[in-house]
Amino acid sequence: MLSPIPLIRRFLRGLGLFSISRGALWAACLLTGWGGLAGLAGLTGCSGGAGSDLEVLPIQNYLEKPGDFLGNRYVLRAQINEQLKWEKGLGRVLAVVAEGHDARLPVFVPETVGGNLHVGQRYEFQVIIEQGGLIYVDALRKY
């Protein structure tokens, strides 16, 4: 299995927003492998569907202190701004712009979750905030 560590580390360091420890990156690697199973376990529904009780990611607060959101699940409605990196068998790092905001956010979409994703498309992402502030996509739905 390919390791997402170099991919995630280069991207997040390039942004200058987060410092990621080796342990945090390994945690993200482990979760990457479980992303597909999580979707199969019923995490594929996003906000707006029946029974969904996820809050919308508070963008400004997240940008100021991403560590305060570790382990929390949210809905993120955003448009893909740029594909920053793709690695076969692993997934991709996208820059997205959330509805009502100008800031670009980094999101990691495992290969098991994302299909054909294109710049300009809008999605409702079900996300969890992982170690180091990584926004990890569990499920997505185009709108």
Phi and psi in degrees as GROMACS dihedral restraints (atoms count N, CA, C in turn):
[ dihedral_restraints ]
;  ai    aj    ak    al  type     phi  dphi    fc
    3     4     5     6     1   -72.5    20    10
    4     5     6     7     1   145.1    20    10
    6     7     8     9     1   -92.1    20    10
    7     8     9    10     1   131.4    20    10
    9    10    11    12     1   -82.9    20    10
   10    11    12    13     1    -1.3    20    10
   12    13    14    15     1   -56.1    20    10
   13    14    15    16     1   -53.3    20    10
   15    16    17    18     1   -61.0    20    10
   16    17    18    19     1   -39.5    20    10
   18    19    20    21     1   -60.4    20    10
   19    20    21    22     1   -52.1    20    10
   21    22    23    24     1   -69.2    20    10
   22    23    24    25     1   -42.9    20    10
   24    25    26    27     1   -61.2    20    10
   25    26    27    28     1   -48.7    20    10
   27    28    29    30     1   -60.1    20    10
   28    29    30    31     1   -44.1    20    10
   30    31    32    33     1   -64.1    20    10
   31    32    33    34     1   -51.5    20    10
   33    34    35    36     1   -68.2    20    10
   34    35    36    37     1   -37.0    20    10
   36    37    38    39     1   -66.2    20    10
   37    38    39    40     1   -36.8    20    10
   39    40    41    42     1   -62.0    20    10
   40    41    42    43     1   -33.5    20    10
   42    43    44    45     1   -73.7    20    10
   43    44    45    46     1   -27.6    20    10
   45    46    47    48     1    72.5    20    10
   46    47    48    49     1    13.7    20    10
   48    49    50    51     1   -90.3    20    10
   49    50    51    52     1   -34.8    20    10
   51    52    53    54     1  -132.4    20    10
   52    53    54    55     1   150.9    20    10
   54    55    56    57     1  -112.4    20    10
   55    56    57    58     1   127.0    20    10
   57    58    59    60     1  -111.3    20    10
   58    59    60    61     1   127.2    20    10
   60    61    62    63     1   -81.5    20    10
   61    62    63    64     1   161.3    20    10
   63    64    65    66     1   -59.5    20    10
   64    65    66    67     1   -41.0    20    10
   66    67    68    69     1   -63.2    20    10
   67    68    69    70     1   -40.3    20    10
   69    70    71    72     1   -64.8    20    10
   70    71    72    73     1   -38.8    20    10
   72    73    74    75     1   -68.0    20    10
   73    74    75    76     1   -38.5    20    10
   75    76    77    78     1   -65.2    20    10
   76    77    78    79     1   -35.5    20    10
   78    79    80    81     1   -61.9    20    10
   79    80    81    82     1   -42.4    20    10
   81    82    83    84     1   -63.2    20    10
   82    83    84    85     1   -37.4    20    10
   84    85    86    87     1   -62.3    20    10
   85    86    87    88     1   -45.9    20    10
   87    88    89    90     1   -62.8    20    10
   88    89    90    91     1   -41.8    20    10
   90    91    92    93     1   -67.3    20    10
   91    92    93    94     1   -30.9    20    10
   93    94    95    96     1   -58.2    20    10
   94    95    96    97     1   -43.2    20    10
   96    97    98    99     1   -66.6    20    10
   97    98    99   100     1   -25.9    20    10
   99   100   101   102     1   -92.7    20    10
  100   101   102   103     1    -7.0    20    10
  102   103   104   105     1   -58.1    20    10
  103   104   105   106     1   -43.1    20    10
  105   106   107   108     1   -66.0    20    10
  106   107   108   109     1   -39.2    20    10
  108   109   110   111     1   -66.8    20    10
  109   110   111   112     1   -37.2    20    10
  111   112   113   114     1   -62.1    20    10
  112   113   114   115     1   -40.9    20    10
  114   115   116   117     1   -63.3    20    10
  115   116   117   118     1   -39.7    20    10
  117   118   119   120     1   -68.6    20    10
  118   119   120   121     1   -23.9    20    10
  120   121   122   123     1   -83.6    20    10
  121   122   123   124     1     5.2    20    10
  123   124   125   126     1   106.4    20    10
  124   125   126   127     1    15.3    20    10
  126   127   128   129     1   -94.0    20    10
  127   128   129   130     1    16.2    20    10
  129   130   131   132     1   -83.0    20    10
  130   131   132   133     1   -14.9    20    10
  132   133   134   135     1   -76.9    20    10
  133   134   135   136     1   141.0    20    10
  135   136   137   138     1  -114.4    20    10
  136   137   138   139     1   178.0    20    10
  138   139   140   141     1   -53.9    20    10
  139   140   141   142     1   148.1    20    10
  141   142   143   144     1    96.5    20    10
  142   143   144   145     1   -19.2    20    10
  144   145   146   147     1   -84.5    20    10
  145   146   147   148     1   165.2    20    10
  147   148   149   150     1   -62.8    20    10
  148   149   150   151     1   132.0    20    10
  150   151   152   153     1    84.7    20    10
  151   152   153   154     1    -2.9    20    10
  153   154   155   156     1   -77.3    20    10
  154   155   156   157     1   129.2    20    10
  156   157   158   159     1  -124.8    20    10
  157   158   159   160     1    21.6    20    10
  159   160   161   162     1   -77.2    20    10
  160   161   162   163     1   141.4    20    10
  162   163   164   165     1   -81.5    20    10
  163   164   165   166     1   159.7    20    10
  165   166   167   168     1   -77.5    20    10
  166   167   168   169     1   137.2    20    10
  168   169   170   171     1   -59.1    20    10
  169   170   171   172     1   122.3    20    10
  171   172   173   174     1   -76.9    20    10
  172   173   174   175     1    93.2    20    10
  174   175   176   177     1   -55.6    20    10
  175   176   177   178     1   -52.6    20    10
  177   178   179   180     1   -60.8    20    10
  178   179   180   181     1   -45.4    20    10
  180   181   182   183     1   -64.2    20    10
  181   182   183   184     1   -39.7    20    10
  183   184   185   186     1   -61.5    20    10
  184   185   186   187     1   -44.2    20    10
  186   187   188   189     1   -64.2    20    10
  187   188   189   190     1   -33.9    20    10
  189   190   191   192     1   -75.5    20    10
  190   191   192   193     1   -41.9    20    10
  192   193   194   195     1  -145.9    20    10
  193   194   195   196     1    77.6    20    10
  195   196   197   198     1   -61.5    20    10
  196   197   198   199     1   -27.0    20    10
  198   199   200   201     1   -64.3    20    10
  199   200   201   202     1   -22.7    20    10
  201   202   203   204     1   -70.9    20    10
  202   203   204   205     1   -10.5    20    10
  204   205   206   207     1  -110.9    20    10
  205   206   207   208     1     5.2    20    10
  207   208   209   210     1   -55.2    20    10
  208   209   210   211     1   130.9    20    10
  210   211   212   213     1    83.8    20    10
  211   212   213   214     1    -7.6    20    10
  213   214   215   216     1   -83.4    20    10
  214   215   216   217     1   150.2    20    10
  216   217   218   219     1  -110.7    20    10
  217   218   219   220     1   139.4    20    10
  219   220   221   222     1  -143.4    20    10
  220   221   222   223     1   171.6    20    10
  222   223   224   225     1  -106.8    20    10
  223   224   225   226     1   137.2    20    10
  225   226   227   228     1  -128.1    20    10
  226   227   228   229     1   112.9    20    10
  228   229   230   231     1   -96.2    20    10
  229   230   231   232     1   116.6    20    10
  231   232   233   234     1  -152.5    20    10
  232   233   234   235     1   163.2    20    10
  234   235   236   237     1  -109.1    20    10
  235   236   237   238     1   136.7    20    10
  237   238   239   240     1   -70.3    20    10
  238   239   240   241     1   124.9    20    10
  240   241   242   243     1   -97.5    20    10
  241   242   243   244     1   -37.6    20    10
  243   244   245   246     1  -164.7    20    10
  244   245   246   247     1   143.5    20    10
  246   247   248   249     1   -92.6    20    10
  247   248   249   250     1   116.5    20    10
  249   250   251   252     1   -87.9    20    10
  250   251   252   253     1   -33.4    20    10
  252   253   254   255     1  -161.4    20    10
  253   254   255   256     1   143.1    20    10
  255   256   257   258     1  -136.1    20    10
  256   257   258   259     1   138.3    20    10
  258   259   260   261     1  -137.1    20    10
  259   260   261   262     1   123.6    20    10
  261   262   263   264     1   -56.3    20    10
  262   263   264   265     1   134.8    20    10
  264   265   266   267     1    81.6    20    10
  265   266   267   268     1    -5.2    20    10
  267   268   269   270     1  -119.4    20    10
  268   269   270   271     1   -59.7    20    10
  270   271   272   273     1   145.0    20    10
  271   272   273   274     1  -156.6    20    10
  273   274   275   276     1  -142.3    20    10
  274   275   276   277     1   154.8    20    10
  276   277   278   279     1  -108.5    20    10
  277   278   279   280     1   125.2    20    10
  279   280   281   282     1  -115.3    20    10
  280   281   282   283     1   150.4    20    10
  282   283   284   285     1  -100.8    20    10
  283   284   285   286     1   125.0    20    10
  285   286   287   288     1  -123.5    20    10
  286   287   288   289     1   156.0    20    10
  288   289   290   291     1  -117.3    20    10
  289   290   291   292     1   118.7    20    10
  291   292   293   294     1   -72.6    20    10
  292   293   294   295     1   150.7    20    10
  294   295   296   297     1   -55.0    20    10
  295   296   297   298     1   131.0    20    10
  297   298   299   300     1    79.9    20    10
  298   299   300   301     1     8.1    20    10
  300   301   302   303     1  -133.9    20    10
  301   302   303   304     1   158.1    20    10
  303   304   305   306     1  -103.0    20    10
  304   305   306   307     1   -19.2    20    10
  306   307   308   309     1   -70.5    20    10
  307   308   309   310     1   139.5    20    10
  309   310   311   312     1   -85.3    20    10
  310   311   312   313     1   136.7    20    10
  312   313   314   315     1  -117.6    20    10
  313   314   315   316     1   140.1    20    10
  315   316   317   318     1   -84.8    20    10
  316   317   318   319     1   131.6    20    10
  318   319   320   321     1  -129.7    20    10
  319   320   321   322     1   142.3    20    10
  321   322   323   324     1  -103.6    20    10
  322   323   324   325     1   123.5    20    10
  324   325   326   327     1  -114.2    20    10
  325   326   327   328     1   108.7    20    10
  327   328   329   330     1   -63.8    20    10
  328   329   330   331     1   151.7    20    10
  330   331   332   333     1   -57.9    20    10
  331   332   333   334     1   -31.4    20    10
  333   334   335   336     1   -71.1    20    10
  334   335   336   337     1   -17.1    20    10
  336   337   338   339     1   -99.6    20    10
  337   338   339   340     1   -45.1    20    10
  339   340   341   342     1   -88.5    20    10
  340   341   342   343     1   145.5    20    10
  342   343   344   345     1  -108.6    20    10
  343   344   345   346     1  -121.2    20    10
  345   346   347   348     1   -86.9    20    10
  346   347   348   349     1   102.4    20    10
  348   349   350   351     1  -107.7    20    10
  349   350   351   352     1   133.0    20    10
  351   352   353   354     1  -129.2    20    10
  352   353   354   355     1   149.9    20    10
  354   355   356   357     1   -57.7    20    10
  355   356   357   358     1   135.6    20    10
  357   358   359   360     1    97.6    20    10
  358   359   360   361     1   -20.4    20    10
  360   361   362   363     1   -73.4    20    10
  361   362   363   364     1   147.4    20    10
  363   364   365   366     1  -109.1    20    10
  364   365   366   367     1   136.6    20    10
  366   367   368   369     1  -134.6    20    10
  367   368   369   370     1   154.6    20    10
  369   370   371   372     1  -104.9    20    10
  370   371   372   373     1   111.5    20    10
  372   373   374   375     1   -99.4    20    10
  373   374   375   376     1   136.0    20    10
  375   376   377   378     1   -96.2    20    10
  376   377   378   379     1   120.0    20    10
  378   379   380   381     1  -127.0    20    10
  379   380   381   382     1   159.8    20    10
  381   382   383   384     1  -129.7    20    10
  382   383   384   385     1   141.7    20    10
  384   385   386   387     1   -90.8    20    10
  385   386   387   388     1   117.5    20    10
  387   388   389   390     1   -99.3    20    10
  388   389   390   391     1   176.8    20    10
  390   391   392   393     1   -49.2    20    10
  391   392   393   394     1   140.3    20    10
  393   394   395   396     1    78.5    20    10
  394   395   396   397     1     4.1    20    10
  396   397   398   399     1    85.3    20    10
  397   398   399   400     1    10.1    20    10
  399   400   401   402     1   -64.0    20    10
  400   401   402   403     1   128.0    20    10
  402   403   404   405     1   -89.3    20    10
  403   404   405   406     1   110.3    20    10
  405   406   407   408     1  -106.8    20    10
  406   407   408   409     1   125.8    20    10
  408   409   410   411     1   -87.7    20    10
  409   410   411   412     1   122.1    20    10
  411   412   413   414     1   -88.3    20    10
  412   413   414   415     1   -36.1    20    10
  414   415   416   417     1  -157.3    20    10
  415   416   417   418     1   158.0    20    10
  417   418   419   420     1  -148.6    20    10
  418   419   420   421     1   156.1    20    10
  420   421   422   423     1  -146.2    20    10
  421   422   423   424     1   127.6    20    10
  423   424   425   426     1   -72.4    20    10
  424   425   426   427     1   142.1    20    10
